[in-house]
Amino acid sequence: MAVQIEYRIDEDDRIVYVGGDWTSFALANHGQALTPELVLGESIWGFIAGDEIAELYRQLFDRLRRSGGEA
């Protein structure tokens, strides 16, 4: 069964919502439970490893913002 996470960021790329299997996902990917209390209000960029991956996310976020879409 796939892990389903949800998160929302604001216009300043700060995490404003997490849901779904967030805690399980964070534990599997970071080796610690990054509880909602620890990530809410923080920049998404502090949680994305690697410049190339971060650039892909920047492009995705930019495209979504320009289109008014949601992912």
Secondary structure, 3 states (H helix, E strand, C coil): CCCCEEEEECCCCEEEEEEECHHHHHHHHHCCCCCHHHHCCCEHHHHCCCHHHHHHHHHHHHHHHHHCCCC
